[in-house]
Amino acid sequence: MLKSTCYPIKEERNQQKAKDITSKGLQLFIHDEKELFEKYIKKIFYAIKQVFDYGVQEKYVTDNPMKNVERTICFDTPKKEMKYWTLEDFDRFCKSSIEYNSYFLFIYFLYKMGCRRGEALALTWDDIDSLNKTVNINKCLLK
């Protein structure tokens, strides 16, 4: 049966056996969850897909119904515009907070290297080449 302890699934879906779940039913399930964030729907989508992939591999089910299901994206909601600092914003930050902000060097590094917080936090000493004055950003630390 398809059960969830971290996310409430409607009772009628909670009682279905895996072999009775169809692509159409899963598509309706994904589509019905409009109030959830797209990121969460994506996690649910791939988790269910992996469960059915495993079921096919172990011969619990004959086919993965998720192969015909599409994640739906709400096109009515405009995407949030990405906020970024201009050079003037960054200069103003540098002048005003070098003495007062304990994160100054970290933020300065992020801005100058053009990397994200997770990429900077994943760096090790092996990623820094002081001879060639380069930093190899090749991984990311996730929350």
C-alpha positions in Angstrom: 0.0 0.0 0.0 1.0 3.6 -0.6 1.3 5.3 2.8 2.9 8.5 4.0 4.0 9.4 7.5 5.4 12.9 6.6 2.7 14.0 4.1 -1.1 13.5 4.4 -2.3 11.5 1.4 -6.0 11.4 0.8 -7.6 8.4 2.5 -8.8 6.7 -0.7 -5.2 6.8 -2.1 -3.8 5.5 1.2 -5.6 2.2 0.8 -4.4 1.4 -2.8 -2.1 -1.5 -3.5 0.9 -0.8 -5.6 -0.3 -3.0 -8.4 -3.6 -1.1 -8.7 -2.0 2.3 -9.0 -2.2 3.8 -12.5 -0.4 6.6 -14.4 -3.7 8.4 -14.6 -4.3 8.2 -10.9 -0.7 9.4 -10.1 -1.1 12.2 -12.6 -4.2 13.3 -10.8 -2.4 13.0 -7.4 0.5 15.3 -8.6 -2.0 17.7 -10.2 -4.3 17.8 -7.1 -1.4 19.0 -4.9 -1.4 22.6 -6.3 -1.1 24.2 -2.9 2.3 22.6 -2.4 5.6 24.2 -3.5 6.9 23.0 -6.8 10.1 21.9 -5.0 8.1 19.6 -2.7 6.0 18.2 -5.6 9.3 17.4 -7.4 10.5 15.5 -4.3 7.3 13.5 -4.1 7.4 12.9 -7.9 10.9 11.4 -7.8 10.3 9.5 -4.6 7.3 7.7 -6.0 9.2 7.1 -9.3 12.1 5.5 -7.4 9.8 3.3 -5.4 8.2 2.0 -8.6 11.6 1.5 -10.2 12.6 -0.6 -7.3 9.3 -2.5 -7.5 9.9 -3.3 -11.2 13.5 -4.4 -10.5 12.3 -6.7 -7.7 9.3 -7.9 -9.7 6.7 -6.6 -7.2 5.0 -4.8 -10.1 5.4 -5.3 -13.9 5.5 -1.7 -15.0 6.4 1.8 -13.5 3.3 3.9 -13.9 5.4 7.1 -13.2 7.0 6.9 -16.6 3.9 8.5 -18.1 3.3 11.1 -15.4 4.4 14.7 -15.8 5.1 17.1 -13.1 2.8 20.0 -13.5 4.0 23.6 -13.0 1.6 26.4 -12.2 2.2 28.9 -15.0 -0.3 31.3 -13.4 2.2 32.2 -10.6 4.9 34.5 -11.8 8.4 33.4 -10.9 10.1 35.5 -8.3 12.8 37.7 -9.8 16.2 36.8 -8.7 17.7 39.5 -6.5 21.4 40.3 -6.9 23.8 43.1 -5.9 25.1 45.6 -8.3 28.7 46.7 -8.0 27.4 49.9 -6.2 25.4 47.8 -3.7 28.5 45.7 -3.0 30.7 48.7 -2.6 28.2 50.2 -0.2 28.1 46.9 1.8 31.9 46.8 2.0 32.3 50.4 3.2 29.6 50.1 5.9 30.1 46.7 7.3 33.8 45.8 7.2 34.1 46.5 11.0 30.6 45.5 12.1 29.7 42.3 10.1 31.2 39.0 11.2 30.3 37.5 7.8 32.1 40.2 5.8 34.9 37.9 4.5 32.5 35.1 3.6 30.1 37.5 1.7 33.1 39.2 0.0 34.4 35.7 -1.1 30.9 34.8 -2.5 30.6 38.0 -4.4 34.1 38.0 -5.9 34.1 34.3 -6.8 30.5 34.3 -8.1 29.7 31.2 -6.1 26.8 30.1 -4.0 26.9 29.6 -0.2 26.7 25.8 -0.5 29.6 25.8 -3.0 31.7 27.9 -0.7 30.9 25.8 2.3 31.9 22.6 0.5 35.4 23.9 -0.3 38.4 22.1 1.1 42.1 23.1 1.3 42.7 20.8 -1.7 40.4 23.0 -3.8 42.7 26.1 -3.3 45.7 26.4 -5.6 47.8 29.3 -4.1 50.5 28.9 -6.7 48.2 29.6 -9.6 45.8 31.7 -7.5 42.8 29.6 -8.4 39.9 28.0 -6.5 38.3 24.8 -7.9 34.6 25.0 -7.2 33.4 21.5 -8.0 30.9 20.4 -5.3 28.1 21.8 -3.2 27.1 21.3 0.4 23.3 20.8 0.8 21.3 21.7 3.9 
